[in-house]
Amino acid sequence: MTNPEDKPLLDVTRNDPGMDRYLRDSLRTLKDATDNPEFARLIDDVLQGRRSLREVAFTPEFSRELDSGVQQFAEQYEQLSDEERDQLAQQGERELANKRAEVEQERRQSSVQNDEDDDPDLHEWRDFLR
């Protein structure tokens, strides 16, 4: 069975694994912060690959839950100075870069492990050393 984490979450991430990771983490944060079980179930459906985020985003339950949070954010954002907005943007860029680095590191480690698993000489040496 395919791991839902292996599939891009949204086509808008344009096959950017760092953005995909960032979006998944954001959805998990929303799920953990809600006391609405229906909203949590919708997010879980997306994270498990049972439904698309695009599909879920248009449900009344999802919209209702996000609307108040988006409204609060917009009000707070309006109160920020240009410098504070720039700082937030830079913070977001750093976080996205960190997610991309995490994914790349995991891929490298996985690649090394797969290369080791495919090397019969390495298996012989491991068996010999045991």
Secondary structure, DSSP 4 states (H G I P E B T S, - for coil): ---GGGS-S-GGGTT-HHHHHHHHHHHHHHHHH---HHHHHHHHHHHTTSS-HHHHHTSHHHHHHHHHHHHHHHHHHHTS-HHHHHHHHHHHHHHHHHHHHHHHHHHHHHHHHHHHHT-HHHHHHHHHH-
